[in-house]
């Protein structure tokens, strides 16, 4: 609290609704709009791009094992 940390929750639907959504997306070949994909080591650059507000769609990090 001394650092004025803010924790905010996120509400999501149930698993059955999520699976139904995925089925509809697959059936109609709907894909998310991706603006850019960064390597996970470039997270700083990705956050800068996201903060700029110039993106259109998702800003993603590529995580490979």
mmCIF file of the C-alpha atoms, coordinates in Angstrom:
data_MODEL
# 
_entry.id   MODEL 
# 
loop_
_atom_site.group_PDB 
_atom_site.id 
_atom_site.type_symbol 
_atom_site.label_atom_id 
_atom_site.label_alt_id 
_atom_site.label_comp_id 
_atom_site.label_asym_id 
_atom_site.label_entity_id 
_atom_site.label_seq_id 
_atom_site.pdbx_PDB_ins_code 
_atom_site.Cartn_x 
_atom_site.Cartn_y 
_atom_site.Cartn_z 
_atom_site.occupancy 
_atom_site.B_iso_or_equiv 
_atom_site.pdbx_formal_charge 
_atom_site.auth_seq_id 
_atom_site.auth_comp_id 
_atom_site.auth_asym_id 
_atom_site.auth_atom_id 
_atom_site.pdbx_PDB_model_num 
ATOM 1  C CA . UNK A 1 1  ? 0.000   0.000   0.000   1.00 0.00 ? 1  UNK A CA 1 
ATOM 2  C CA . UNK A 1 2  ? 2.910   2.335   0.594   1.00 0.00 ? 2  UNK A CA 1 
ATOM 3  C CA . UNK A 1 3  ? 3.685   2.127   -3.138  1.00 0.00 ? 3  UNK A CA 1 
ATOM 4  C CA . UNK A 1 4  ? 0.065   2.900   -4.063  1.00 0.00 ? 4  UNK A CA 1 
ATOM 5  C CA . UNK A 1 5  ? -0.283  -0.420  -5.871  1.00 0.00 ? 5  UNK A CA 1 
ATOM 6  C CA . UNK A 1 6  ? -3.633  -0.969  -7.572  1.00 0.00 ? 6  UNK A CA 1 
ATOM 7  C CA . UNK A 1 7  ? -5.039  -4.439  -8.119  1.00 0.00 ? 7  UNK A CA 1 
ATOM 8  C CA . UNK A 1 8  ? -7.966  -4.735  -10.513 1.00 0.00 ? 8  UNK A CA 1 
ATOM 9  C CA . UNK A 1 9  ? -9.915  -7.902  -11.191 1.00 0.00 ? 9  UNK A CA 1 
ATOM 10 C CA . UNK A 1 10 ? -11.221 -9.076  -14.548 1.00 0.00 ? 10 UNK A CA 1 
ATOM 11 C CA . UNK A 1 11 ? -14.520 -10.897 -14.956 1.00 0.00 ? 11 UNK A CA 1 
ATOM 12 C CA . UNK A 1 12 ? -14.833 -13.599 -17.608 1.00 0.00 ? 12 UNK A CA 1 
ATOM 13 C CA . UNK A 1 13 ? -17.568 -16.034 -18.569 1.00 0.00 ? 13 UNK A CA 1 
ATOM 14 C CA . UNK A 1 14 ? -17.800 -19.720 -17.785 1.00 0.00 ? 14 UNK A CA 1 
ATOM 15 C CA . UNK A 1 15 ? -15.898 -22.488 -19.562 1.00 0.00 ? 15 UNK A CA 1 
ATOM 16 C CA . UNK A 1 16 ? -18.893 -23.674 -21.612 1.00 0.00 ? 16 UNK A CA 1 
ATOM 17 C CA . UNK A 1 17 ? -19.381 -20.186 -23.076 1.00 0.00 ? 17 UNK A CA 1 
ATOM 18 C CA . UNK A 1 18 ? -15.665 -19.951 -23.877 1.00 0.00 ? 18 UNK A CA 1 
ATOM 19 C CA . UNK A 1 19 ? -15.724 -23.298 -25.671 1.00 0.00 ? 19 UNK A CA 1 
ATOM 20 C CA . UNK A 1 20 ? -18.858 -22.276 -27.601 1.00 0.00 ? 20 UNK A CA 1 
ATOM 21 C CA . UNK A 1 21 ? -17.156 -19.035 -28.650 1.00 0.00 ? 21 UNK A CA 1 
ATOM 22 C CA . UNK A 1 22 ? -14.095 -20.960 -29.848 1.00 0.00 ? 22 UNK A CA 1 
ATOM 23 C CA . UNK A 1 23 ? -16.321 -23.299 -31.857 1.00 0.00 ? 23 UNK A CA 1 
ATOM 24 C CA . UNK A 1 24 ? -18.067 -20.394 -33.603 1.00 0.00 ? 24 UNK A CA 1 
ATOM 25 C CA . UNK A 1 25 ? -14.735 -18.696 -34.317 1.00 0.00 ? 25 UNK A CA 1 
ATOM 26 C CA . UNK A 1 26 ? -13.322 -21.882 -35.818 1.00 0.00 ? 26 UNK A CA 1 
ATOM 27 C CA . UNK A 1 27 ? -16.470 -22.633 -37.834 1.00 0.00 ? 27 UNK A CA 1 
ATOM 28 C CA . UNK A 1 28 ? -16.496 -19.158 -39.388 1.00 0.00 ? 28 UNK A CA 1 
ATOM 29 C CA . UNK A 1 29 ? -12.677 -18.885 -39.590 1.00 0.00 ? 29 UNK A CA 1 
ATOM 30 C CA . UNK A 1 30 ? -12.632 -15.739 -37.414 1.00 0.00 ? 30 UNK A CA 1 
ATOM 31 C CA . UNK A 1 31 ? -9.122  -14.754 -36.360 1.00 0.00 ? 31 UNK A CA 1 
ATOM 32 C CA . UNK A 1 32 ? -8.078  -12.013 -33.944 1.00 0.00 ? 32 UNK A CA 1 
ATOM 33 C CA . UNK A 1 33 ? -6.574  -8.843  -35.422 1.00 0.00 ? 33 UNK A CA 1 
ATOM 34 C CA . UNK A 1 34 ? -2.853  -8.837  -34.557 1.00 0.00 ? 34 UNK A CA 1 
ATOM 35 C CA . UNK A 1 35 ? -0.952  -5.580  -34.960 1.00 0.00 ? 35 UNK A CA 1 
ATOM 36 C CA . UNK A 1 36 ? 2.544   -6.811  -34.085 1.00 0.00 ? 36 UNK A CA 1 
ATOM 37 C CA . UNK A 1 37 ? 4.279   -9.806  -32.554 1.00 0.00 ? 37 UNK A CA 1 
ATOM 38 C CA . UNK A 1 38 ? 7.414   -9.290  -30.449 1.00 0.00 ? 38 UNK A CA 1 
ATOM 39 C CA . UNK A 1 39 ? 9.848   -11.811 -29.016 1.00 0.00 ? 39 UNK A CA 1 
ATOM 40 C CA . UNK A 1 40 ? 9.323   -12.058 -25.262 1.00 0.00 ? 40 UNK A CA 1 
ATOM 41 C CA . UNK A 1 41 ? 12.787  -10.562 -24.748 1.00 0.00 ? 41 UNK A CA 1 
ATOM 42 C CA . UNK A 1 42 ? 11.514  -7.368  -26.421 1.00 0.00 ? 42 UNK A CA 1 
ATOM 43 C CA . UNK A 1 43 ? 8.742   -6.827  -23.870 1.00 0.00 ? 43 UNK A CA 1 
ATOM 44 C CA . UNK A 1 44 ? 9.902   -3.238  -23.252 1.00 0.00 ? 44 UNK A CA 1 
ATOM 45 C CA . UNK A 1 45 ? 9.546   -2.363  -26.912 1.00 0.00 ? 45 UNK A CA 1 
ATOM 46 C CA . UNK A 1 46 ? 6.131   -4.058  -27.023 1.00 0.00 ? 46 UNK A CA 1 
ATOM 47 C CA . UNK A 1 47 ? 4.911   -2.065  -24.011 1.00 0.00 ? 47 UNK A CA 1 
ATOM 48 C CA . UNK A 1 48 ? 6.189   1.167   -25.540 1.00 0.00 ? 48 UNK A CA 1 
ATOM 49 C CA . UNK A 1 49 ? 4.285   0.403   -28.744 1.00 0.00 ? 49 UNK A CA 1 
ATOM 50 C CA . UNK A 1 50 ? 1.160   -0.447  -26.741 1.00 0.00 ? 50 UNK A CA 1 
ATOM 51 C CA . UNK A 1 51 ? 1.416   2.751   -24.674 1.00 0.00 ? 51 UNK A CA 1 
ATOM 52 C CA . UNK A 1 52 ? 1.779   4.836   -27.837 1.00 0.00 ? 52 UNK A CA 1 
ATOM 53 C CA . UNK A 1 53 ? -1.804  4.010   -28.791 1.00 0.00 ? 53 UNK A CA 1 
ATOM 54 C CA . UNK A 1 54 ? -0.773  3.596   -32.432 1.00 0.00 ? 54 UNK A CA 1 
ATOM 55 C CA . UNK A 1 55 ? -1.589  -0.122  -32.538 1.00 0.00 ? 55 UNK A CA 1 
ATOM 56 C CA . UNK A 1 56 ? -4.633  -1.558  -34.270 1.00 0.00 ? 56 UNK A CA 1 
ATOM 57 C CA . UNK A 1 57 ? -5.429  -4.935  -32.806 1.00 0.00 ? 57 UNK A CA 1 
ATOM 58 C CA . UNK A 1 58 ? -3.463  -7.119  -30.435 1.00 0.00 ? 58 UNK A CA 1 
ATOM 59 C CA . UNK A 1 59 ? 0.152   -6.565  -29.446 1.00 0.00 ? 59 UNK A CA 1 
ATOM 60 C CA . UNK A 1 60 ? 1.546   -10.047 -28.766 1.00 0.00 ? 60 UNK A CA 1 
ATOM 61 C CA . UNK A 1 61 ? 4.618   -11.613 -27.207 1.00 0.00 ? 61 UNK A CA 1 
ATOM 62 C CA . UNK A 1 62 ? 6.036   -14.764 -28.802 1.00 0.00 ? 62 UNK A CA 1 
ATOM 63 C CA . UNK A 1 63 ? 6.982   -17.296 -26.137 1.00 0.00 ? 63 UNK A CA 1 
ATOM 64 C CA . UNK A 1 64 ? 8.789   -20.383 -27.395 1.00 0.00 ? 64 UNK A CA 1 
ATOM 65 C CA . UNK A 1 65 ? 10.296  -23.151 -25.320 1.00 0.00 ? 65 UNK A CA 1 
# 
